[in-house]
Amino acid sequence: MSRRRKRGDLSDEDRILWSQVARSVDPMFNNAWPPHPAERKAEPQQKHGAASLTSPQSLPAYQAPKQQSKKPSGPGAIDRPTRKKLAKGRVAVDATIDLHDLDQSEAHGMLLAFLHRAHASGLRHVLVITGKGSSLGSAGILRRAVPQWLATPPFRGLVSGIENAARHHGGDGAIYVRLARRGDMT
């Protein structure tokens, strides 16, 4: 009859195999688990009262974590009073474009032409309906792409702000676009 092993008791073969696996893996964090007591390197004993600090030359240089810009690179948000007035209907949406059932290239061309016409006509607030994109849990290609397009150079001179639409205007499937004034085109 074989003797049952306690948890944590490894045979010599298992210990060798485990040490090979452990050496082949990169730690996820700098503070990796402490090594097994049998595998620890002998550390030199320091005299009582001796400084245990390492020299500054041996320490790695501090690198601040990269922070992402909180301000989007594209058009800014529509100011809060205007956004509320649009949502409540006190400021009229001057024109609407529906990009449902279009592929990206068609939608891009139609949106650019629509915004050029609206800007030339002196319109100030338009509604772009992208749809919510409900296919198999997708967040919607146009729903994600349109705000990115509005930050690109062809649109940048036309658009001064964007914001998600209110529920009765389409909610997450639509975007309010505030057009730049005619003289502000860069």
Buried (B, 14 or more C-beta within 10 A) or exposed (E): EEEEEEEEEEEEEEBEEEBEEBEEEEEEEEEEEEEEEEEEEEEEEEEEEEEEEEEEEEEEEEEEEEEEEEEEEBBEBBEEEBBEBBBEEEBEBBBEBBBEEBEEEEBBEBBBEBBBEBBEEEBBBBBBBBBBBEEEEEEBBBBEBBBEBBBEEEBBBBBBBBBBBBEEBBEBBBBBBBBBEEEEEE
